């Protein structure tokens, strides 16, 4: 199909429909818990009705049909023709999935997918047994009872009459501001006038639908009503907000990043200048730049609830599949972070929640045997901690047995017995992130293949974040993820190695100190140092980053040691110089350098030199062959 209607009108529909679809996903799960909630029933009915009206306006027939059928079901539910049940919710959720598929087609300007006939048959029989028992099935000729063919014919007649009016109106939006404002109830009434209420006339008014003026308004009525609807959307969207393309926001953020680099450079130069006026001006520039940076970041921020909204459905479907009773609690849904992070965190979080349901929560019978309540609990939490966002997934399930994890790692030849025996309990918990590790004996469509948790850790590391696990046998498991507020500007430590500058993300750095490099030991072929009575592996960054410039000098008396943490494992890195802490802007590598091991990007340091930004986990993975992470 061709999306040849005004692009602004289509964008308005996409924005509104996206919000409604997210809300419906949450409301339907909530309705299953509160089947007698009239307010919830009415809200769901109105949402499907609004979706249908907007889609009718754009002549999206397949989308309209699904919304119309869902709307009819909820009209029957709110009129108590039959009751909310799990089978009804199952059918509506399938319908919502199909609507979402159609919505994705609209977003990508692709032809709409033909509606699955099996789903249509299922929808036509929703509640039929209850209706039969109550003898509430009628043949009154209402909109609910017309055939699909007749319904589509009516829509085609309507759209053929109003196309000219819609085109004329969409080309003259400025006239809309002179119209009277309307309230929500009037807007709903206008939709009903254009496209029908969805409920149709009552059984007392048994005149044929084709003769109903509600469904076939005149061209003049269409023009007047459409003007008011467009005015309603204009008022709602332009009153306090302005829609800005995300590419524009990205461009502004890039420019702010460049300003940050200039600030860093000027601050560095001011250190060598005794001019008090210049120092004050640069100080003021630093304040203004920081404020501007914060303001621009806010334009890119989105609430984490855009991700959280998916979890009630995930938990509901998976718990039914596994025959488990699970209650989901979500905390901190309004916590905001960069829009790119919101999108990137969705899949890792879903995988972790699925893992908690499958591996963590016991079936009701086992929970009762253990003295627990039959219903398990999963808490999904988000909060801002300084310049980072902390996310956690907590369950009250069976917990992790570190000894069992050690045994699995040995059996799968991921670790030898000596190495496994030296692991602390927390280090054992992190074994689940190793490629090929799985505690499931049987493979299912949910888990057991040893693929997934390592991908989760890789995804979190790519966001300059960290992931840690705490667990107690019989009491449950807590997985904590920490990610920066934004990916555009990164706090780093600038270091020098063989005369070159490199940037280490501060998220990976645990501590820095000066150490006598002669106090080292070699254990199983690995150079180590002892820090606070704990032996940790030690590596010279020079040998990895610039091995041909100068041989590594192991007998150097003292050196700068940067301790980084990968999960709970500390690692020592020897560097030549410590230049200082800086906020840097991540620049992508040139095509010739893309894929360089251990390098995530580049930036310009305050001294004017180009510095490569190091990816610590990938660096260790590539070069530290004797170090298991």
C-alpha positions in Angstrom: 0.0 0.0 0.0 1.1 3.6 -0.5 1.4 5.9 2.5 0.7 9.1 0.5 -1.1 11.0 3.2 0.5 14.1 4.8 3.7 12.9 6.6 2.9 15.1 9.6 -0.5 13.4 10.1 1.1 10.0 9.8 3.8 10.9 12.3 1.1 12.1 14.8 -0.7 8.8 14.4 2.6 6.8 15.0 3.4 8.7 18.1 0.0 8.4 19.6 -0.5 4.8 18.6 2.9 3.8 20.0 1.9 5.2 23.4 -1.5 3.6 23.3 -0.1 0.2 22.4 2.4 0.3 25.3 -0.4 1.2 27.7 -2.7 -1.6 26.3 0.0 -4.1 27.0 0.1 -3.1 30.6 -3.6 -2.7 31.0 -4.4 -6.2 29.7 -2.1 -7.9 32.1 -3.6 -5.7 34.9 -7.1 -6.6 33.8 -6.4 -10.3 34.3 -5.7 -9.6 37.9 -8.6 -7.2 38.3 -11.4 -8.6 36.0 -14.1 -6.5 37.7 -12.4 -3.2 37.3 -14.8 -1.1 35.3 -12.5 1.8 34.9 -9.8 -0.5 33.4 -12.3 -2.1 31.1 -13.5 1.3 29.8 -9.9 2.5 29.4 -9.0 -0.5 27.3 -12.2 0.0 25.2 -11.4 3.6 24.6 -7.8 2.8 23.6 -8.8 0.3 21.0 -11.5 2.8 19.9 -9.0 5.6 19.5 -6.6 3.3 17.6 -9.3 2.3 15.2 -10.3 6.0 14.6 -6.8 7.1 13.9 -6.2 4.1 11.6 -9.5 4.7 9.8 -8.4 8.2 9.1 -5.3 6.8 7.3 -7.3 4.1 5.5 -5.4 1.3 7.2 -8.1 -1.3 6.7 -6.3 -4.4 8.2 -5.3 -2.4 11.3 -8.8 -1.0 11.7 -10.4 -4.5 11.5 -8.3 -5.9 14.3 -8.9 -2.9 16.6 -12.6 -3.0 15.7 -12.9 -6.7 16.7 -11.0 -6.1 20.0 -13.2 -3.0 20.7 -16.3 -5.1 20.2 -15.1 -7.7 22.7 -14.4 -5.1 25.3 -17.8 -3.5 24.7 -19.4 -6.8 25.5 -17.1 -7.2 28.6 -18.0 -3.8 30.0 -21.7 -4.5 29.4 -21.3 -7.8 31.2 -22.4 -9.9 28.3 -19.6 -12.3 29.5 -16.8 -12.2 32.0 -13.1 -11.6 31.8 -11.2 -14.9 31.7 -7.7 -16.2 30.9 -9.0 -17.4 27.5 -10.4 -14.0 26.7 -7.1 -12.3 27.7 -5.1 -14.9 25.7 -7.1 -14.0 22.6 -6.8 -10.3 23.1 -3.1 -10.5 23.7 -2.7 -12.4 20.4 -4.7 -9.7 18.8 -2.5 -7.0 20.3 0.6 -8.9 18.9 -1.0 -8.9 15.5 -1.8 -5.1 15.8 1.8 -4.5 16.8 3.0 -6.4 13.7 0.8 -4.2 11.6 2.1 -1.1 13.4 5.7 -2.1 12.6 4.7 -2.3 9.0 3.2 1.2 9.1 6.4 2.6 10.8 8.6 1.0 8.1 6.1 2.1 5.3 5.6 -1.5 4.3 2.3 -3.2 3.1 0.2 -4.4 6.0 0.2 -8.1 6.8 -2.9 -10.0 6.0 -4.8 -10.8 9.2 -4.5 -14.4 10.2 -7.7 -16.2 9.6 -7.2 -18.5 12.6 -7.0 -15.5 14.9 -10.1 -14.0 13.3 -12.0 -17.3 13.9 -10.8 -17.3 17.5 -11.9 -13.8 18.1 -15.3 -14.5 16.6 -15.8 -17.2 19.2 -14.5 -15.3 22.3 -17.1 -15.6 25.0 -19.5 -17.6 22.8 -20.1 -20.3 25.4 -21.0 -17.7 28.0 -23.3 -15.9 25.6 -25.0 -19.1 24.7 -25.6 -19.9 28.4 -27.0 -16.5 29.1 -29.0 -16.5 25.8 -27.6 -13.1 24.9 -26.8 -13.8 21.3 -29.0 -11.6 19.1 -29.5 -10.9 15.4 -30.4 -7.3 15.7 -28.3 -6.1 12.8 -25.9 -4.1 14.9 -22.4 -3.2 13.9 -21.1 -6.1 16.0 -23.1 -8.6 13.9 -22.2 -7.4 10.3 -20.0 -9.6 8.1 -16.4 -8.8 7.5 -17.1 -8.2 3.8 -19.9 -5.8 4.6 -17.7 -4.0 7.1 -14.9 -3.5 4.6 -17.4 -2.3 2.0 -18.6 0.4 4.4 -15.1 1.5 5.1 -14.3 1.8 1.4 -17.4 3.9 0.8 -16.5 6.2 3.7 -12.9 6.7 2.5 -13.9 7.3 -1.1 -16.1 10.1 0.0 -13.8 11.9 2.4 -10.4 11.7 0.5 -10.8 15.1 -1.1 -11.8 16.7 2.1 -8.8 15.3 4.0 -6.3 16.4 1.4 -7.7 19.9 1.4 -7.6 20.1 5.2 -4.1 18.7 5.7 -2.7 21.3 3.3 -4.0 24.2 5.4 -3.1 23.4 9.0 -2.6 27.1 9.9 -6.4 27.6 9.7 -6.9 25.1 12.5 -5.6 27.4 15.2 -8.5 29.7 14.7 -11.0 27.0 15.5 -12.6 26.5 18.9 -10.8 24.0 21.2 -12.5 20.8 22.1 -12.1 18.5 25.1 -11.4 14.7 25.2 -15.1 13.7 25.3 -15.9 15.8 22.3 -13.0 14.3 20.4 -14.3 10.7 21.1 -17.7 11.9 19.9 -16.2 13.2 16.7 -14.5 9.9 16.1 -17.8 8.1 16.6 -19.5 10.5 14.1 -16.8 9.7 11.5 -16.2 6.0 11.9 -18.9 4.6 14.2 -18.8 4.0 17.9 -17.6 0.4 17.6 -20.5 -0.6 19.8 -23.1 0.1 17.2 -26.8 0.9 18.0 -28.5 -1.0 20.8 -30.8 -3.9 20.1 -33.8 -1.5 20.5 -32.7 0.3 17.3 -32.8 -2.5 14.8 -32.5 -0.5 11.6 -29.9 -1.7 9.1 -26.4 -0.4 9.6 -26.0 0.9 6.0 -28.9 3.3 6.7 -27.3 4.7 9.9 -26.2 8.3 9.5 -23.5 7.7 12.0 -21.5 5.5 9.6 -22.1 7.6 6.4 -21.8 11.3 7.2 -22.0 13.9 4.4 -18.9 15.5 3.0 -19.7 18.7 4.8 -19.9 16.8 8.1 -16.7 15.0 7.4 -14.9 18.2 6.6 -16.1 20.0 9.8 -15.4 17.0 12.1 -12.0 16.3 10.6 -11.1 20.0 11.1 -11.9 19.7 14.8 -10.0 16.4 15.2 -6.9 17.9 13.6 -7.3 20.9 15.8 -7.5 18.6 18.8 -4.2 16.9 17.9 -2.6 20.3 17.2 -3.6 21.6 20.6 -2.6 18.5 22.4 0.9 18.2 20.8 1.9 21.8 20.5 0.6 23.2 23.7 3.8 22.5 25.8 5.9 20.2 23.6 7.6 20.3 20.2 8.4 17.1 18.3 12.1 17.0 17.2 13.7 14.4 15.0 16.1 12.2 16.9 18.8 12.9 14.3 18.6 16.6 15.2 19.1 15.8 18.9 22.1 13.6 18.0 23.6 16.4 16.0 23.1 18.9 18.9 24.7 16.4 21.3 27.7 16.0 18.9 28.2 19.8 18.8 28.0 20.0 22.6 30.6 17.2 22.7 32.9 19.3 20.5 32.4 22.2 22.9 33.4 19.9 25.8 36.7 19.2 23.9 37.4 22.9 23.4 36.7 23.5 27.1 39.1 20.7 28.1 41.8 22.2 25.8 41.4 25.7 27.1 41.4 24.4 30.7 44.7 22.7 30.0 46.3 25.8 28.5 45.1 27.9 31.4 47.2 25.8 33.8 50.3 27.3 32.1 49.0 30.9 32.0 49.0 33.3 35.0 46.4 35.7 33.4 43.7 35.9 36.0 41.0 37.3 33.6 41.6 34.4 31.1 41.4 31.9 34.0 38.0 33.4 35.1 36.6 33.4 31.6 37.6 29.7 31.1 36.1 28.9 34.5 32.8 30.5 33.4 33.0 28.7 30.1 33.3 25.4 32.0 30.2 26.2 34.0 28.1 27.2 31.0 29.3 24.2 29.1 28.3 21.9 31.9 24.9 23.5 32.1 24.4 23.2 28.4 25.6 19.6 28.4 23.0 18.8 31.1 20.2 20.6 29.3 20.9 18.8 26.0 21.2 15.5 27.7 17.7 16.0 29.1 16.3 16.3 25.6 17.6 12.8 24.9 16.4 11.3 28.2 13.6 8.8 28.3 12.0 7.0 31.2 13.0 3.4 31.7 9.4 2.5 31.8 9.5 2.3 28.0 11.5 -0.9 28.7 9.7 -2.0 31.8 6.4 -1.9 30.0 7.3 -5.1 28.2 7.9 -7.2 31.3 4.3 -7.8 32.7 3.6 -9.6 29.4 6.9 -11.5 29.4 6.4 -12.7 33.0 2.7 -13.6 32.4 3.4 -15.7 29.3 6.5 -17.5 30.6 5.0 -18.2 34.0 2.0 -19.8 32.4 4.3 -21.8 30.1 6.3 -23.1 33.0 3.3 -23.6 35.3 4.7 -21.2 37.9 3.0 -18.5 39.9 5.0 -15.3 39.7 4.2 -11.7 40.9 6.2 -8.9 39.2 7.0 -5.7 41.1 8.5 -2.7 39.2 10.3 0.1 41.1 11.7 3.4 39.6 9.9 3.3 36.3 10.3 7.0 35.9 14.1 6.9 36.2 15.5 8.5 33.0 18.5 7.7 30.9 19.7 8.3 27.3 17.3 7.1 24.6 20.1 5.0 23.0 20.6 3.2 26.3 16.9 2.6 26.7 16.8 0.8 23.4 20.1 -1.1 24.0 19.0 -2.4 27.5 15.8 -3.9 26.4 17.0 -7.3 25.2 19.6 -7.9 28.0 17.0 -7.2 30.7 14.4 -9.4 29.1 17.0 -12.3 28.9 17.9 -11.8 32.6 14.2 -11.8 33.7 13.5 -14.9 31.6 16.5 -16.5 33.2 15.3 -15.6 36.7 11.9 -17.1 36.0 13.3 -20.3 34.4 16.3 -21.0 36.7 15.3 -19.1 39.9 11.6 -19.3 40.8 10.5 -22.7 41.9 7.1 -24.3 40.9 4.4 -23.8 43.6 4.7 -27.4 44.9 8.4 -27.1 45.6 8.0 -23.6 47.1 5.4 -24.9 49.6 7.7 -27.8 50.5 10.5 -25.3 51.2 8.1 -23.3 53.5 7.6 -20.5 51.0 4.4 -19.0 49.7 3.3 -20.6 46.4 3.7 -17.4 44.4 7.3 -16.4 43.6 8.3 -12.7 43.3 10.5 -10.8 40.9 11.4 -7.2 41.5 12.6 -5.1 38.7 14.2 -1.9 39.9 15.9 1.2 38.5 17.5 4.2 40.2 20.0 7.0 39.5 23.3 6.8 41.4 25.4 9.9 40.6 26.3 9.8 36.9 25.2 6.1 36.6 21.9 4.2 36.4 21.6 1.1 38.6 19.2 -1.6 37.4 18.5 -4.8 39.4 16.5 -8.0 38.9 15.8 -9.7 42.2 14.0 -13.0 42.7 13.1 -14.9 45.9 13.8 -18.3 44.2 16.1 -21.1 44.9 19.4 -19.1 44.6 22.7 -20.2 43.2 25.0 -22.9 44.7 28.6 -21.9 44.1 29.9 -25.4 44.5 27.5 -26.7 41.9 28.6 -23.9 39.5 32.3 -24.9 40.1 31.4 -28.5 39.2 29.6 -27.5 36.0 32.5 -25.3 34.9 34.9 -28.3 35.4 32.6 -30.8 33.7 32.2 -28.5 30.7 36.0 -28.0 30.5 35.7 -24.3 31.1 38.0 -24.4 34.1 40.4 -26.8 35.6 40.0 -28.1 39.2 42.8 -26.0 40.7 41.5 -22.8 39.2 37.9 -23.6 40.1 38.8 -24.3 43.7 40.4 -20.9 44.1 37.3 -19.0 43.1 35.3 -17.1 45.7 31.5 -17.5 45.8 31.0 -14.3 44.0 33.4 -15.3 41.3 31.5 -18.6 41.0 28.3 -16.6 40.4 29.9 -14.8 37.5 30.8 -18.2 35.8 27.3 -18.1 34.3 28.5 -15.4 32.0 31.2 -17.6 30.4 30.4 -18.8 26.9 29.0 -22.3 26.8 28.0 -22.3 30.5 24.6 -23.6 31.4 23.1 -25.1 34.6 20.3 -26.7 32.7 20.5 -30.4 32.0 17.8 -30.3 29.3 17.6 -28.0 26.3 14.3 -26.1 25.8 13.1 -23.1 23.9 13.8 -21.0 27.0 17.2 -22.1 28.1 19.8 -24.8 28.3 22.0 -24.2 25.3 24.7 -22.3 27.1 24.1 -19.3 24.9 22.7 -16.0 26.1 24.2 -14.9 29.4 27.6 -14.3 27.8 25.9 -12.2 25.2 24.2 -10.3 28.0 27.5 -9.5 29.6 29.0 -8.5 26.2 26.1 -6.1 25.6 26.4 -4.5 29.0 30.2 -4.1 28.5 29.6 -2.5 25.2 27.5 0.2 27.0 30.5 0.9 29.3 28.6 -0.8 32.1 29.1 -3.6 34.6 27.1 -6.5 35.8 27.4 -8.3 39.2 25.5 -11.1 41.0 24.7 -11.8 44.6 22.9 -14.9 45.6 22.0 -17.0 48.7 20.9 -20.6 48.5 17.2 -20.9 49.2 16.6 -17.2 49.4 17.1 -15.9 45.9 19.4 -14.0 43.5 20.0 -10.3 42.8 21.6 -9.2 39.5 22.8 -5.6 39.5 23.6 -3.7 36.3 25.3 -0.3 36.3 25.4 1.8 33.1 26.3 5.5 32.5 23.5 8.0 32.0 24.7 8.6 28.4 27.0 7.1 25.8 27.8 10.4 24.1 30.2 11.8 26.7 32.4 9.4 28.7 34.3 10.1 32.0 37.8 8.6 31.5 41.4 8.5 32.9 43.9 9.6 30.3 47.1 7.6 30.6 50.4 7.5 28.7 52.1 4.4 27.3 55.3 4.7 25.3 54.6 8.3 24.5 51.0 7.7 23.3 47.8 8.8 25.0 45.0 6.3 25.8 41.7 6.8 27.6 40.4 4.2 30.2 36.7 4.4 31.1 36.3 5.3 34.8 33.6 2.7 35.1 36.2 0.0 34.9 38.7 1.6 37.3 38.8 0.5 40.9 41.9 2.2 42.2 45.3 3.6 41.2 48.6 3.5 43.1 52.4 3.6 42.8 54.0 0.1 43.3 57.4 -1.5 43.6 57.5 -3.6 40.5 60.2 -5.9 41.8 57.7 -7.3 44.3 56.0 -9.5 41.7 55.5 -13.3 41.5 54.7 -15.7 38.7 51.9 -18.2 39.4 51.1 -20.8 36.8 53.0 -18.7 34.2 51.1 -15.6 35.1 52.7 -12.4 36.5 50.9 -11.4 39.7 51.2 -8.8 42.5 49.8 -8.9 46.0 47.5 -6.1 47.0 46.0 -6.2 50.5 46.9 -9.9 50.9 45.2 -10.8 47.6 47.1 -12.0 44.6 45.9 -10.4 41.3 47.2 -10.8 37.7 49.4 -8.0 36.4 49.9 -7.0 32.8 52.0 -4.3 31.0 49.8 -2.3 28.6 53.0 -1.5 26.7 53.4 -5.1 25.6 49.8 -5.1 24.1 49.5 -1.6 22.7 52.9 -0.6 21.4 55.1 -3.8 21.6 57.5 -2.7 18.8 58.4 0.7 20.2 60.4 -0.4 23.1 60.9 -3.8 25.0 59.1 -4.2 28.3 61.3 -3.4 31.2 60.3 -5.8 34.0 63.1 -4.7 36.3 61.9 -1.1 36.6 61.8 -0.2 40.3 58.5 1.6 40.5 55.4 1.9 38.2 51.9 3.3 38.0 49.4 0.5 38.6 45.7 0.9 37.5 43.5 -1.7 39.1 40.4 -2.4 36.9 37.6 -4.8 37.7 35.9 -7.2 35.3 32.9 -8.3 37.2 34.4 -9.0 40.7 37.8 -9.9 39.4 40.5 -7.2 39.9 43.3 -6.9 37.3 46.4 -4.8 37.5 47.6 -2.8 34.5 51.0 -1.1 34.4 51.1 2.3 32.6 53.9 4.7 32.0 52.2 8.0 33.0 49.0 9.2 34.5 47.8 12.4 32.7 44.5 13.1 34.4 40.8 12.6 34.5 38.7 14.0 31.6 35.3 13.8 30.1 35.8 12.8 26.5 33.6 12.5 23.4 33.6 9.1 21.7 34.5 9.4 18.0 34.1 6.3 15.8 37.3 4.8 14.4 38.2 5.1 10.7 37.2 2.2 8.5 40.8 1.0 8.4 40.9 0.8 12.3 37.4 -0.5 12.9 37.6 -3.9 14.6 40.9 -3.2 16.4 41.0 -5.5 19.4 40.4 -3.6 22.7 39.7 -0.2 21.2 36.2 1.2 21.2 36.8 4.6 19.7 39.0 7.7 19.7 38.9 11.2 21.2 41.0 14.4 21.5 42.7 14.8 24.9 43.1 18.2 26.6 46.7 18.3 25.4 45.5 18.3 21.8 46.6 14.8 21.1 44.4 12.0 19.7 43.8 9.3 22.3 42.4 5.8 21.7 39.6 4.8 24.1 40.2 1.3 25.4 37.7 -1.4 25.9 39.1 -3.1 29.0 37.0 -6.4 28.8 37.8 -6.9 25.1 41.4 -6.0 25.7 41.8 -8.7 28.3 39.8 -11.2 26.2 42.1 -10.6 23.2 45.5 -10.5 24.9 45.3 -12.1 28.3 45.1 -15.7 27.2 46.1 -17.1 30.6 43.4 -15.0 32.4 39.9 -16.4 32.6 37.2 -13.7 32.6 
